[in-house]
Amino acid sequence: DAGVTQSPTHLIKTRGQQVTLRCSPKSGHDTVSWYQQALGQGPQFIFQYYEEEERQRGNFPDRFSGHQFPNYSSELNVNALLLGDSALYLCASSLTQGDEAFFGQGTRLTVV
Amino acid sequence: QQQVKQSPQSLIVQKGGISIINCAYENTAFDYFPWYQQFPGKGPALLIAIRPDVSEKKEGRFTISFNKSAKQFSLHIMDSQPGDSATYFCAASLWAGKSTFGDGTTLTVKP
């Protein structure tokens, strides 16, 4: 059983560009959450998707947007990239009726 | 406003010793408290979790102690091994909702 998979694993973008990160949840999971983890810090909640809709959102600007597809996979889009967006972006999947979340290995985004 | 405070920032323990990491939270509505282990270049992996109606939970060498009145919880790693060297995060969440993480503790277990 594949766990949570994220792509790509690493990405380098230029300031001002746009980026799309992808996540496939663990089999059977219907809820996807995205987190940003800056170096040396704990993950910060960006938003959560369930039934193709954003259910909760953290304190992130509108430049951060997402999408969930009918197969529960998800995308995170970041527009107008800033140097400060450089971080490890983590996807976590869970059951909507449960608390246990499983994280992917993350996408390391570097903005230059 | 940081809702989950974790200490210490770093910890060095001898092989076979006990590692203790502490967390404090503010929001009394939190009802799920997981601990994650993260190795460099990897995502966090769920280690053990507890709900506030239980004061202690043990799984193998890992134990969570929970003090609801003090709004504190801690992770104890018994018989610490070099392979336990990693960064540990506590977190707190509302049911099926977002998790709020501490800033992490880097554990080094010396052989």
Backbone of each chain as ProteinMPNN parsed JSONL, in Angstrom:
{"seq_chain_A": "DAGVTQSPTHLIKTRGQQVTLRCSPKSGHDTVSWYQQALGQGPQFIFQYYEEEERQRGNFPDRFSGHQFPNYSSELNVNALLLGDSALYLCASSLTQGDEAFFGQGTRLTVV", "coords_chain_A": {"N_chain_A": [[0.859, -1.191, 0.0], [0.782, 2.037, -1.063], [2.022, 4.915, 0.5], [1.574, 8.361, 1.291], [2.259, 10.257, -1.499], [4.354, 12.66, -2.999], [5.028, 15.11, -5.504], [7.028, 17.421, -7.421], [10.121, 16.156, -5.919], [12.122, 17.968, -5.468], [12.536, 21.426, -6.3], [13.368, 24.282, -8.129], [12.744, 27.651, -8.391], [12.249, 30.903, -9.865], [12.045, 34.11, -8.364], [8.82, 35.609, -8.396], [7.721, 33.841, -10.192], [5.362, 31.142, -10.8], [4.217, 28.179, -9.101], [3.385, 24.695, -9.029], [2.522, 22.125, -6.904], [2.186, 18.636, -6.218], [0.102, 16.028, -4.834], [-0.604, 12.772, -3.795], [-2.895, 11.067, -1.917], [-2.776, 8.713, 0.852], [-3.972, 5.417, 0.284], [-7.455, 5.112, 0.465], [-7.819, 7.34, 2.022], [-9.494, 10.492, 2.358], [-9.127, 13.135, 2.835], [-7.042, 15.934, 2.515], [-4.293, 17.744, 3.659], [-2.204, 20.625, 3.599], [1.058, 21.731, 4.416], [3.558, 24.121, 5.316], [6.965, 24.004, 5.859], [9.445, 25.728, 7.176], [13.014, 26.038, 7.322], [14.343, 24.55, 10.18], [12.07, 24.886, 11.679], [8.725, 24.07, 12.898], [6.092, 22.408, 11.032], [3.758, 24.519, 9.33], [0.331, 25.078, 9.087], [-1.349, 25.255, 6.015], [-3.73, 24.866, 4.333], [-6.727, 22.813, 4.191], [-8.286, 20.2, 2.363], [-11.372, 18.749, 1.494], [-13.745, 16.711, -0.01], [-13.355, 18.044, -2.409], [-13.319, 20.677, -1.746], [-12.101, 23.596, -0.061], [-11.666, 23.32, 3.287], [-10.611, 24.232, 5.685], [-8.417, 26.945, 6.537], [-5.202, 28.211, 6.989], [-3.051, 30.87, 8.208], [-2.215, 32.145, 5.645], [-1.375, 33.971, 2.657], [-3.495, 34.906, -0.192], [-2.074, 34.169, -2.38], [-1.45, 31.603, -2.156], [-3.026, 28.769, -3.168], [-5.308, 26.035, -3.73], [-6.331, 22.747, -4.829], [-8.565, 20.01, -5.021], [-9.004, 16.856, -6.423], [-11.476, 14.588, -7.907], [-10.478, 12.022, -7.343], [-9.315, 12.332, -4.945], [-6.694, 13.24, -4.892], [-4.422, 16.04, -4.757], [-3.51, 19.468, -5.39], [-1.164, 22.066, -4.785], [-0.893, 25.433, -5.322], [1.25, 28.157, -5.827], [1.457, 31.522, -6.347], [3.289, 34.306, -7.789], [5.925, 34.056, -6.588], [7.918, 34.469, -3.67], [11.113, 35.112, -2.102], [10.947, 34.254, 0.485], [9.218, 32.157, 0.359], [10.576, 29.873, 0.09], [10.924, 26.65, 1.188], [10.121, 23.501, 2.814], [7.484, 21.769, 1.528], [4.767, 20.13, 2.72], [2.511, 17.428, 2.405], [-0.32, 16.045, 3.89], [-2.348, 13.253, 4.527], [-5.578, 12.076, 5.538], [-8.381, 10.461, 7.157], [-11.623, 11.806, 6.949], [-13.155, 11.424, 9.163], [-11.34, 10.933, 11.094], [-8.343, 11.374, 13.125], [-5.694, 10.719, 12.703], [-2.934, 11.52, 10.854], [-1.04, 11.157, 7.891], [2.068, 11.867, 6.571], [3.608, 12.967, 3.505], [6.827, 12.779, 1.824], [7.514, 15.289, 1.196], [8.035, 18.336, -0.719], [10.808, 20.044, -1.669], [11.115, 23.354, -2.055], [12.879, 25.859, -3.618], [13.366, 29.228, -3.909], [14.814, 31.528, -5.996]], "CA_chain_A": [[0.0, 0.0, 0.0], [1.598, 3.24, -1.134], [1.647, 5.968, 1.43], [1.357, 9.648, 0.661], [3.336, 10.561, -2.435], [4.398, 14.044, -3.44], [5.937, 15.391, -6.621], [8.345, 16.777, -7.468], [10.803, 16.135, -4.629], [12.859, 19.225, -5.382], [12.132, 22.383, -7.322], [13.973, 25.609, -8.028], [11.978, 28.637, -9.149], [12.702, 32.283, -9.769], [11.102, 35.045, -7.73], [7.78, 36.091, -9.296], [7.126, 32.745, -10.935], [4.295, 30.371, -10.183], [4.599, 26.778, -8.946], [2.325, 23.74, -8.672], [2.999, 20.925, -6.242], [1.159, 17.618, -6.299], [0.032, 15.087, -3.719], [-1.552, 11.655, -3.851], [-3.075, 10.631, -0.532], [-2.738, 7.293, 1.19], [-5.153, 4.725, -0.181], [-8.583, 5.137, 1.385], [-7.954, 8.644, 2.687], [-10.263, 11.423, 1.549], [-8.834, 14.503, 3.269], [-5.642, 16.317, 2.271], [-3.857, 19.005, 4.258], [-0.897, 21.101, 3.147], [1.829, 22.442, 5.416], [4.843, 24.698, 4.933], [7.957, 23.861, 6.919], [10.685, 26.472, 6.986], [14.178, 25.371, 7.913], [14.479, 24.675, 11.626], [10.785, 25.174, 12.316], [7.681, 23.076, 12.747], [5.18, 22.665, 9.91], [2.691, 25.504, 9.5], [-0.845, 24.673, 8.318], [-1.748, 26.168, 4.935], [-5.161, 24.617, 4.182], [-7.181, 21.433, 4.154], [-9.308, 19.953, 1.36], [-12.251, 17.589, 1.652], [-14.824, 16.748, -1.017], [-12.955, 18.991, -3.454], [-13.475, 22.056, -1.292], [-11.234, 24.041, 1.026], [-12.469, 23.228, 4.509], [-9.979, 25.09, 6.68], [-7.293, 27.659, 5.983], [-4.309, 28.836, 7.946], [-2.736, 32.275, 7.993], [-1.399, 32.3, 4.443], [-2.026, 34.897, 1.708], [-4.25, 34.341, -1.307], [-1.145, 33.642, -3.388], [-1.48, 30.157, -1.946], [-4.338, 28.206, -3.489], [-5.23, 24.597, -3.899], [-7.409, 22.057, -5.526], [-8.642, 18.574, -4.788], [-9.658, 16.185, -7.542], [-12.409, 13.52, -7.492], [-9.767, 10.847, -6.82], [-8.767, 12.818, -3.661], [-5.38, 13.852, -5.019], [-4.51, 17.479, -4.519], [-2.452, 20.349, -5.865], [-0.924, 23.34, -4.115], [-0.364, 26.43, -6.24], [1.74, 29.388, -5.224], [1.713, 32.538, -7.361], [4.159, 35.445, -7.449], [6.827, 33.516, -5.58], [8.846, 35.316, -2.932], [12.249, 34.364, -1.551], [10.488, 33.68, 1.748], [8.409, 30.95, 0.131], [11.486, 28.732, 0.086], [10.59, 25.801, 2.331], [9.659, 22.147, 2.512], [6.027, 21.745, 1.499], [4.33, 18.799, 3.117], [1.122, 17.044, 2.23], [-0.74, 15.022, 4.848], [-3.682, 12.737, 4.243], [-6.275, 11.491, 6.674], [-9.8, 10.22, 6.952], [-12.362, 12.961, 7.462], [-13.679, 11.074, 10.482], [-10.256, 10.51, 11.966], [-7.317, 12.358, 13.448], [-4.352, 10.278, 12.343], [-2.495, 12.073, 9.57], [0.186, 10.587, 7.341], [2.745, 12.862, 5.761], [4.504, 12.592, 2.434], [8.236, 13.133, 2.057], [7.648, 16.717, 0.994], [8.676, 18.958, -1.889], [11.722, 21.125, -1.275], [11.039, 24.472, -2.999], [13.877, 26.923, -3.453], [13.076, 30.393, -4.741], [16.057, 32.305, -6.146]], "C_chain_A": [[0.892, 1.236, 0.0], [1.091, 4.23, -0.115], [1.35, 7.235, 0.655], [2.54, 9.944, -0.258], [3.21, 11.997, -2.927], [5.362, 14.183, -4.616], [5.908, 16.873, -6.961], [8.977, 16.757, -6.079], [11.586, 17.423, -4.401], [12.468, 20.119, -6.547], [12.844, 23.696, -7.074], [13.208, 26.544, -8.94], [12.573, 30.019, -8.925], [11.611, 33.137, -9.131], [10.106, 35.584, -8.768], [7.093, 35.003, -10.094], [6.005, 32.079, -10.144], [4.727, 28.911, -10.115], [3.374, 25.934, -8.575], [2.956, 22.491, -8.089], [1.851, 19.93, -6.168], [1.262, 16.601, -5.173], [-1.002, 14.008, -4.005], [-1.698, 11.095, -2.449], [-2.909, 9.127, -0.378], [-4.059, 6.667, 0.751], [-6.254, 4.72, 0.879], [-8.809, 6.457, 2.095], [-8.64, 9.641, 1.773], [-9.975, 12.886, 1.868], [-7.346, 14.79, 3.1], [-5.372, 17.679, 2.9], [-2.468, 19.345, 3.738], [-0.253, 21.925, 4.264], [3.095, 23.002, 4.781], [5.793, 24.557, 6.109], [9.227, 24.6, 6.541], [11.804, 25.762, 7.735], [14.254, 25.619, 9.414], [13.189, 24.969, 12.368], [9.809, 24.012, 12.142], [6.802, 23.405, 11.551], [4.095, 23.666, 10.284], [1.543, 25.14, 8.554], [-1.193, 25.72, 7.27], [-3.256, 26.061, 4.716], [-5.43, 23.127, 4.102], [-8.313, 21.302, 3.132], [-10.068, 18.665, 1.657], [-13.396, 17.773, 0.672], [-14.606, 17.887, -2.003], [-13.138, 20.455, -3.048], [-12.504, 22.355, -0.154], [-12.07, 24.109, 2.295], [-11.926, 24.123, 5.61], [-8.795, 25.768, 6.019], [-6.498, 28.278, 7.116], [-4.025, 30.271, 7.541], [-1.757, 32.46, 6.832], [-2.133, 33.186, 3.449], [-2.712, 34.151, 0.564], [-3.358, 33.831, -2.432], [-1.08, 32.107, -3.305], [-2.906, 29.65, -2.22], [-4.189, 26.718, -3.734], [-6.412, 24.047, -4.655], [-7.38, 20.604, -5.099], [-9.477, 17.953, -5.908], [-10.581, 15.067, -7.034], [-11.716, 12.279, -6.932], [-9.022, 11.167, -5.516], [-7.353, 13.368, -3.76], [-5.535, 15.369, -4.971], [-3.322, 18.206, -5.127], [-2.386, 21.586, -4.966], [-0.299, 24.268, -5.143], [0.088, 27.66, -5.465], [2.088, 30.345, -6.355], [2.688, 33.587, -6.852], [5.131, 35.067, -6.337], [7.75, 34.571, -4.987], [9.99, 34.463, -2.414], [11.837, 33.633, -0.276], [9.593, 32.463, 1.606], [9.271, 29.7, 0.076], [11.265, 27.915, 1.355], [10.336, 24.385, 1.848], [8.134, 22.169, 2.584], [5.562, 20.308, 1.688], [2.839, 18.611, 2.869], [0.822, 15.951, 3.252], [-2.131, 14.551, 4.482], [-4.269, 12.071, 5.478], [-7.695, 11.142, 6.251], [-10.57, 11.381, 7.565], [-12.933, 12.691, 8.844], [-12.576, 10.696, 11.462], [-9.233, 11.606, 12.177], [-5.951, 12.002, 12.888], [-4.006, 10.769, 10.941], [-1.172, 11.456, 9.163], [0.785, 11.594, 6.373], [3.523, 12.224, 4.616], [5.92, 13.047, 2.758], [8.502, 14.611, 1.807], [8.251, 17.102, -0.347], [9.518, 20.109, -1.387], [11.688, 22.183, -2.362], [12.09, 25.512, -2.648], [13.533, 28.032, -4.436], [14.329, 31.259, -4.786], [15.789, 33.636, -6.86]], "O_chain_A": [[1.661, 1.461, 0.935], [-0.113, 4.365, 0.104], [0.925, 7.184, -0.499], [3.692, 9.886, 0.17], [2.119, 12.48, -3.228], [6.365, 13.476, -4.71], [4.872, 17.519, -6.808], [8.396, 17.306, -5.143], [11.694, 17.904, -3.273], [12.119, 19.647, -7.628], [12.916, 24.168, -5.939], [13.042, 26.264, -10.127], [13.287, 30.271, -7.954], [10.418, 32.911, -9.337], [10.493, 35.965, -9.873], [5.999, 35.213, -10.619], [5.745, 32.41, -8.987], [5.5, 28.446, -10.953], [2.458, 26.403, -7.9], [3.822, 21.874, -8.709], [0.688, 20.319, -6.067], [2.338, 16.343, -4.634], [-2.13, 14.298, -4.405], [-0.705, 10.684, -1.849], [-2.904, 8.378, -1.355], [-5.118, 7.29, 0.831], [-6.018, 4.372, 2.036], [-9.859, 6.674, 2.699], [-8.409, 9.648, 0.564], [-10.529, 13.779, 1.227], [-6.498, 13.988, 3.493], [-6.121, 18.635, 2.699], [-1.658, 18.457, 3.471], [-0.915, 22.7, 4.955], [3.634, 22.432, 3.832], [5.464, 24.946, 7.229], [9.99, 24.149, 5.687], [11.562, 24.988, 8.66], [14.233, 26.765, 9.863], [13.214, 25.27, 13.562], [10.037, 23.099, 11.348], [6.767, 24.551, 11.102], [3.581, 23.661, 11.402], [1.761, 24.919, 7.363], [-1.317, 26.906, 7.574], [-3.981, 27.04, 4.891], [-4.524, 22.305, 3.967], [-9.184, 22.167, 3.039], [-9.487, 17.642, 2.018], [-13.947, 18.866, 0.545], [-15.539, 18.596, -2.379], [-13.116, 21.353, -3.889], [-12.137, 21.467, 0.615], [-13.049, 24.852, 2.374], [-12.691, 24.706, 6.378], [-8.229, 25.246, 5.059], [-7.06, 28.801, 8.079], [-4.671, 30.819, 6.649], [-0.617, 32.881, 7.026], [-3.362, 33.169, 3.389], [-2.536, 32.946, 0.381], [-3.828, 33.141, -3.335], [-0.705, 31.427, -4.26], [-3.861, 30.07, -1.566], [-3.083, 26.21, -3.921], [-7.337, 24.756, -5.055], [-6.318, 20.035, -4.848], [-10.527, 18.476, -6.281], [-10.483, 14.65, -5.88], [-12.305, 11.558, -6.127], [-8.205, 10.374, -5.047], [-6.854, 13.923, -2.781], [-6.633, 15.904, -5.123], [-2.263, 17.619, -5.349], [-3.398, 22.075, -4.464], [0.709, 23.929, -5.763], [-0.604, 28.138, -4.566], [2.909, 30.03, -7.216], [2.889, 33.739, -5.647], [5.148, 35.69, -5.276], [8.283, 35.433, -5.686], [9.863, 33.244, -2.296], [12.317, 32.535, 0.006], [9.248, 31.813, 2.593], [8.749, 28.586, 0.022], [11.403, 28.431, 2.464], [10.334, 24.103, 0.65], [7.567, 22.553, 3.607], [5.914, 19.408, 0.926], [2.028, 19.509, 3.094], [1.625, 15.039, 3.449], [-3.0, 15.362, 4.16], [-3.548, 11.572, 6.343], [-8.146, 11.477, 5.156], [-10.18, 11.883, 8.62], [-13.17, 13.622, 9.613], [-12.859, 10.189, 12.547], [-9.25, 12.634, 11.5], [-5.137, 12.887, 12.626], [-4.702, 10.467, 9.972], [-0.287, 11.258, 9.995], [0.109, 12.104, 5.479], [4.028, 11.107, 4.729], [6.181, 13.621, 3.815], [9.564, 15.131, 2.152], [8.892, 16.292, -1.016], [9.011, 21.037, -0.758], [12.173, 21.951, -3.47], [12.167, 25.979, -1.512], [13.422, 27.802, -5.64], [14.845, 31.675, -3.748], [16.715, 34.419, -7.073]]}, "seq_chain_B": "QQQVKQSPQSLIVQKGGISIINCAYENTAFDYFPWYQQFPGKGPALLIAIRPDVSEKKEGRFTISFNKSAKQFSLHIMDSQPGDSATYFCAASLWAGKSTFGDGTTLTVKP", "coords_chain_B": {"N_chain_B": [[0.791, 34.323, 17.282], [1.991, 31.794, 19.25], [0.714, 28.67, 19.733], [1.476, 26.219, 20.653], [4.073, 25.306, 22.616], [7.332, 24.108, 22.689], [9.906, 22.286, 24.316], [13.121, 20.879, 25.264], [15.008, 22.857, 22.846], [17.107, 21.472, 21.762], [18.644, 18.295, 22.468], [20.829, 16.144, 24.082], [21.627, 12.839, 24.621], [22.864, 9.967, 26.304], [23.403, 6.697, 24.95], [20.981, 4.328, 25.859], [19.904, 5.88, 27.803], [17.256, 8.072, 29.116], [15.137, 10.025, 27.172], [13.532, 13.11, 27.321], [10.969, 15.172, 26.284], [9.181, 18.162, 26.267], [5.939, 19.722, 26.02], [3.68, 22.486, 25.83], [0.386, 23.736, 25.704], [-2.152, 26.095, 24.637], [-4.814, 26.358, 23.815], [-7.704, 25.134, 25.041], [-9.524, 23.654, 23.69], [-8.312, 21.85, 22.053], [-8.088, 18.452, 21.132], [-6.575, 16.287, 20.455], [-3.404, 14.933, 20.496], [-0.586, 14.499, 18.966], [2.698, 13.051, 18.496], [5.478, 13.525, 16.403], [8.121, 12.119, 14.455], [10.945, 13.146, 12.732], [13.225, 12.659, 10.17], [16.193, 13.94, 8.552], [15.447, 15.411, 5.412], [13.124, 14.014, 5.095], [9.524, 13.504, 5.473], [7.451, 14.258, 8.357], [6.821, 11.563, 10.619], [4.217, 9.829, 12.148], [4.432, 9.067, 15.543], [3.375, 8.481, 18.112], [0.263, 9.044, 19.788], [-2.152, 10.88, 21.785], [-5.24, 11.297, 23.569], [-7.122, 13.751, 25.442], [-8.529, 12.52, 27.512], [-7.052, 10.601, 28.639], [-4.296, 9.899, 30.738], [-1.818, 8.827, 30.336], [0.04, 7.13, 27.819], [1.485, 4.314, 26.389], [3.74, 2.992, 24.058], [5.717, 0.576, 23.178], [9.016, 1.645, 23.483], [8.274, 4.253, 23.78], [6.527, 6.798, 25.481], [3.741, 8.791, 26.223], [3.002, 11.359, 28.444], [0.305, 13.034, 29.904], [-1.017, 16.049, 31.071], [-3.818, 17.439, 31.799], [-4.876, 19.557, 33.337], [-2.723, 21.241, 33.678], [-2.215, 21.81, 31.099], [-0.203, 20.541, 29.612], [2.039, 18.275, 27.981], [4.139, 15.424, 27.485], [6.877, 13.661, 25.942], [8.424, 10.625, 26.462], [11.316, 8.834, 25.874], [12.419, 5.768, 26.32], [15.405, 3.883, 27.084], [17.1, 5.028, 25.059], [18.316, 5.045, 21.711], [20.975, 5.246, 19.244], [19.765, 5.294, 16.717], [17.459, 6.654, 17.234], [18.034, 9.251, 16.972], [16.953, 12.236, 15.774], [14.605, 14.758, 14.68], [12.035, 15.809, 16.775], [8.612, 16.484, 16.921], [5.965, 17.943, 18.682], [2.4, 18.161, 18.553], [-0.856, 19.652, 18.312], [-4.338, 19.316, 17.921], [-7.662, 20.033, 16.716], [-10.575, 17.991, 16.428], [-10.217, 16.076, 13.587], [-9.146, 18.204, 12.3], [-6.905, 20.965, 11.489], [-3.454, 20.646, 12.401], [-1.484, 22.068, 14.955], [1.815, 22.765, 15.314], [4.674, 22.296, 17.469], [7.96, 23.854, 17.725], [9.905, 21.966, 17.451], [12.33, 19.497, 18.545], [15.655, 18.706, 18.492], [17.07, 15.684, 18.754], [19.921, 14.027, 19.868], [21.47, 11.0, 20.184], [24.079, 9.67, 21.807], [26.522, 7.173, 21.158]], "CA_chain_B": [[0.666, 33.728, 18.625], [2.324, 30.38, 19.204], [-0.219, 27.966, 20.591], [2.137, 25.04, 21.194], [5.461, 25.617, 22.937], [8.078, 22.866, 22.861], [11.247, 22.424, 24.884], [14.123, 21.867, 24.853], [15.245, 22.979, 21.407], [17.994, 20.37, 21.424], [18.819, 17.371, 23.58], [21.857, 15.125, 23.867], [21.428, 11.771, 25.597], [23.712, 8.8, 26.103], [22.719, 5.454, 24.602], [20.416, 3.658, 27.014], [19.298, 6.862, 28.697], [15.869, 8.48, 28.881], [14.974, 11.333, 26.536], [12.256, 13.704, 27.708], [10.643, 16.386, 25.541], [7.972, 18.727, 26.859], [5.13, 20.666, 25.248], [2.58, 23.152, 26.513], [-0.558, 24.291, 24.744], [-2.993, 27.157, 25.183], [-6.223, 26.203, 23.445], [-8.273, 23.985, 25.753], [-10.398, 22.905, 22.781], [-7.537, 20.795, 21.402], [-8.502, 17.155, 21.649], [-5.741, 15.222, 19.912], [-2.027, 15.39, 20.718], [0.359, 13.534, 18.394], [4.13, 13.305, 18.406], [6.032, 13.094, 15.135], [9.56, 11.967, 14.326], [11.338, 13.539, 11.38], [14.627, 12.529, 9.8], [16.55, 14.926, 7.518], [14.998, 15.124, 4.061], [11.906, 13.197, 5.109], [8.377, 14.099, 6.114], [7.204, 13.773, 9.725], [6.144, 10.267, 10.753], [3.495, 9.735, 13.418], [5.099, 8.183, 16.493], [2.412, 8.102, 19.136], [-0.683, 10.14, 20.012], [-2.987, 10.718, 22.979], [-6.392, 12.175, 23.721], [-7.08, 14.341, 26.789], [-9.204, 11.737, 28.54], [-6.085, 9.606, 29.095], [-3.152, 10.595, 31.33], [-0.578, 8.243, 29.867], [-0.067, 6.11, 26.778], [2.796, 3.731, 26.147], [3.897, 2.112, 22.911], [7.122, 0.174, 23.134], [9.898, 2.502, 24.306], [7.752, 5.615, 23.752], [5.417, 7.057, 26.391], [3.235, 10.164, 26.351], [2.341, 11.731, 29.694], [-0.577, 14.157, 29.61], [-1.546, 16.736, 32.252], [-4.845, 18.314, 31.248], [-5.048, 20.768, 34.143], [-1.563, 22.106, 33.426], [-2.127, 21.984, 29.653], [1.134, 20.125, 29.225], [2.229, 16.866, 27.681], [5.547, 15.156, 27.263], [7.286, 12.402, 25.312], [9.555, 9.962, 27.097], [11.888, 7.749, 25.083], [13.223, 4.919, 27.206], [16.493, 3.131, 26.446], [17.355, 5.743, 23.812], [19.28, 4.421, 20.811], [21.471, 6.181, 18.209], [18.768, 5.365, 15.641], [16.388, 7.584, 17.624], [18.496, 10.611, 16.682], [16.033, 12.824, 14.803], [13.868, 15.9, 15.222], [10.725, 15.397, 17.271], [7.626, 17.559, 16.983], [4.65, 17.719, 19.264], [1.353, 18.887, 17.844], [-2.173, 19.63, 18.939], [-5.344, 19.583, 16.886], [-9.079, 19.794, 16.95], [-10.996, 16.76, 15.753], [-10.133, 16.03, 12.125], [-8.782, 19.517, 11.786], [-5.489, 21.28, 11.31], [-2.556, 20.451, 13.526], [-0.57, 23.151, 15.304], [3.044, 22.094, 15.704], [5.745, 22.976, 18.176], [9.104, 24.186, 16.877], [10.764, 20.808, 17.286], [13.478, 19.21, 19.407], [16.646, 17.863, 17.838], [17.615, 14.703, 19.704], [21.129, 13.299, 19.496], [21.78, 9.933, 21.113], [25.497, 9.326, 21.635], [26.777, 5.744, 21.392]], "C_chain_B": [[0.92, 32.231, 18.533], [1.445, 29.65, 20.195], [0.369, 26.707, 21.195], [3.617, 25.369, 21.374], [6.189, 24.332, 23.313], [9.456, 23.155, 23.415], [11.797, 21.056, 25.259], [14.244, 21.917, 23.336], [16.146, 21.862, 20.91], [18.29, 19.57, 22.676], [19.871, 16.348, 23.197], [21.747, 14.111, 25.001], [22.393, 10.638, 25.277], [22.845, 7.595, 25.744], [22.247, 4.744, 25.871], [19.727, 4.597, 27.989], [17.85, 7.176, 28.333], [15.858, 9.88, 28.279], [13.593, 11.85, 26.895], [12.08, 15.036, 26.979], [9.276, 16.869, 26.028], [7.256, 19.684, 25.912], [4.019, 21.24, 26.107], [1.673, 23.775, 25.465], [-1.467, 25.292, 25.439], [-4.483, 26.905, 24.972], [-6.808, 24.95, 24.098], [-9.227, 23.171, 24.879], [-9.638, 21.804, 22.034], [-7.935, 19.448, 21.999], [-7.694, 15.991, 21.098], [-4.309, 15.727, 19.916], [-1.055, 14.325, 20.207], [1.807, 13.994, 18.548], [4.618, 12.73, 17.081], [7.553, 13.028, 15.233], [9.931, 12.311, 12.886], [12.84, 13.403, 11.204], [14.926, 13.528, 8.683], [16.091, 14.488, 6.138], [13.739, 14.299, 3.969], [10.749, 13.99, 5.715], [8.218, 13.569, 7.531], [6.46, 12.447, 9.707], [5.487, 10.202, 12.124], [4.134, 8.668, 14.296], [4.104, 7.607, 17.488], [1.495, 9.296, 19.372], [-1.562, 9.828, 21.211], [-4.166, 11.668, 22.917], [-6.475, 12.629, 25.169], [-7.812, 13.568, 27.869], [-8.313, 10.641, 29.114], [-4.86, 10.339, 29.63], [-1.814, 10.031, 30.852], [-0.866, 7.198, 28.798], [1.326, 5.617, 26.454], [2.738, 2.843, 24.927], [5.378, 1.777, 22.775], [7.967, 1.036, 24.052], [9.38, 3.936, 24.432], [6.523, 5.754, 24.644], [5.04, 8.532, 26.315], [2.626, 10.292, 27.739], [1.55, 12.997, 29.44], [-1.155, 14.727, 30.892], [-2.54, 17.789, 31.776], [-4.962, 19.622, 32.027], [-3.92, 21.765, 33.911], [-1.413, 22.443, 31.949], [-0.717, 21.678, 29.156], [1.136, 18.642, 28.877], [3.689, 16.646, 27.292], [5.743, 13.784, 26.618], [8.501, 11.876, 26.058], [10.021, 8.834, 26.177], [12.813, 6.971, 26.006], [14.299, 4.212, 26.407], [16.82, 3.737, 25.08], [18.502, 5.103, 23.025], [19.771, 5.441, 19.781], [20.49, 6.341, 17.044], [17.589, 6.262, 15.963], [16.776, 9.033, 17.344], [17.7, 11.187, 15.52], [15.466, 14.098, 15.421], [12.467, 15.453, 15.591], [9.819, 16.632, 17.395], [6.407, 17.098, 17.77], [3.65, 18.543, 18.457], [0.063, 18.779, 18.636], [-3.198, 19.974, 17.869], [-6.751, 19.425, 17.442], [-9.481, 18.609, 16.103], [-10.986, 16.926, 14.243], [-9.711, 17.357, 11.509], [-7.296, 19.716, 11.665], [-4.717, 20.987, 12.585], [-1.694, 21.683, 13.711], [0.659, 22.507, 15.911], [3.904, 22.96, 16.617], [6.915, 23.201, 17.225], [10.128, 23.055, 16.751], [11.896, 20.722, 18.293], [14.406, 18.281, 18.649], [17.305, 16.976, 18.881], [18.845, 14.043, 19.105], [21.403, 12.266, 20.57], [23.21, 9.476, 20.832], [25.741, 7.863, 21.989], [27.578, 5.485, 22.678]], "O_chain_B": [[0.2, 31.495, 17.858], [1.436, 29.983, 21.38], [-0.183, 26.173, 22.158], [4.321, 25.671, 20.411], [5.719, 23.564, 24.152], [10.098, 24.136, 23.041], [11.017, 20.149, 25.548], [13.646, 21.104, 22.632], [15.986, 21.364, 19.796], [18.206, 20.078, 23.794], [19.813, 15.756, 22.119], [21.77, 14.467, 26.179], [22.701, 10.385, 24.112], [21.698, 7.49, 26.18], [23.005, 4.579, 26.827], [19.039, 4.147, 28.905], [17.296, 6.628, 27.38], [16.484, 10.801, 28.803], [12.602, 11.128, 26.788], [12.941, 15.914, 27.052], [8.341, 16.082, 26.178], [7.888, 20.369, 25.107], [3.488, 20.572, 26.994], [2.149, 24.284, 24.45], [-1.545, 25.333, 26.667], [-5.305, 27.202, 25.839], [-6.438, 23.832, 23.74], [-9.688, 22.108, 25.294], [-10.258, 20.919, 21.444], [-8.097, 19.317, 23.212], [-8.084, 14.834, 21.256], [-4.023, 16.812, 19.408], [-0.738, 13.371, 20.917], [2.085, 15.183, 18.71], [4.245, 11.627, 16.681], [8.181, 13.774, 15.985], [9.307, 11.828, 11.942], [13.625, 13.952, 11.976], [14.022, 13.923, 7.948], [16.31, 13.347, 5.733], [13.325, 13.921, 2.873], [10.954, 15.006, 6.378], [8.793, 12.535, 7.87], [5.575, 12.234, 8.878], [6.123, 10.485, 13.139], [4.35, 7.533, 13.873], [4.015, 6.393, 17.671], [1.907, 10.44, 19.176], [-1.705, 8.672, 21.608], [-4.094, 12.72, 22.283], [-5.945, 11.951, 26.049], [-7.723, 13.93, 29.043], [-8.742, 9.854, 29.957], [-4.426, 11.318, 29.023], [-0.787, 10.702, 30.959], [-1.865, 6.481, 28.855], [2.246, 6.413, 26.266], [1.816, 2.043, 24.767], [6.178, 2.593, 22.317], [7.686, 1.153, 25.245], [9.99, 4.75, 25.125], [5.598, 4.945, 24.579], [5.904, 9.409, 26.338], [1.836, 9.448, 28.162], [2.06, 13.936, 28.829], [-1.716, 13.995, 31.708], [-2.153, 18.895, 31.398], [-5.13, 20.684, 31.427], [-4.131, 22.977, 33.943], [-0.577, 23.269, 31.583], [-0.123, 22.44, 28.393], [0.345, 17.86, 29.405], [4.375, 17.561, 26.835], [4.906, 12.888, 26.731], [9.482, 12.593, 26.259], [9.228, 7.991, 25.756], [13.862, 7.468, 26.417], [14.141, 3.967, 25.211], [16.815, 3.037, 24.067], [19.511, 4.682, 23.591], [19.06, 6.399, 19.475], [20.402, 7.417, 16.453], [16.803, 6.599, 15.077], [15.948, 9.936, 17.464], [17.769, 10.674, 14.403], [15.81, 14.464, 16.545], [11.791, 14.793, 14.802], [10.226, 17.675, 17.909], [5.887, 16.004, 17.552], [4.017, 19.497, 17.771], [-0.084, 17.926, 19.511], [-2.951, 20.824, 17.014], [-6.986, 18.788, 18.468], [-8.782, 18.262, 15.151], [-11.657, 17.8, 13.694], [-9.91, 17.585, 10.316], [-6.518, 18.764, 11.728], [-5.25, 21.068, 13.692], [-1.226, 22.274, 12.737], [0.564, 21.787, 16.905], [3.868, 24.189, 16.549], [6.87, 22.791, 16.065], [11.109, 23.184, 16.018], [12.361, 21.731, 18.822], [14.003, 17.203, 18.214], [18.006, 17.453, 19.773], [18.815, 13.559, 17.973], [21.552, 12.612, 21.742], [23.509, 8.96, 19.755], [25.232, 7.368, 22.995], [27.867, 4.334, 23.004]]}, "name": "protein", "num_of_chains": 2, "seq": "DAGVTQSPTHLIKTRGQQVTLRCSPKSGHDTVSWYQQALGQGPQFIFQYYEEEERQRGNFPDRFSGHQFPNYSSELNVNALLLGDSALYLCASSLTQGDEAFFGQGTRLTVVQQQVKQSPQSLIVQKGGISIINCAYENTAFDYFPWYQQFPGKGPALLIAIRPDVSEKKEGRFTISFNKSAKQFSLHIMDSQPGDSATYFCAASLWAGKSTFGDGTTLTVKP"}
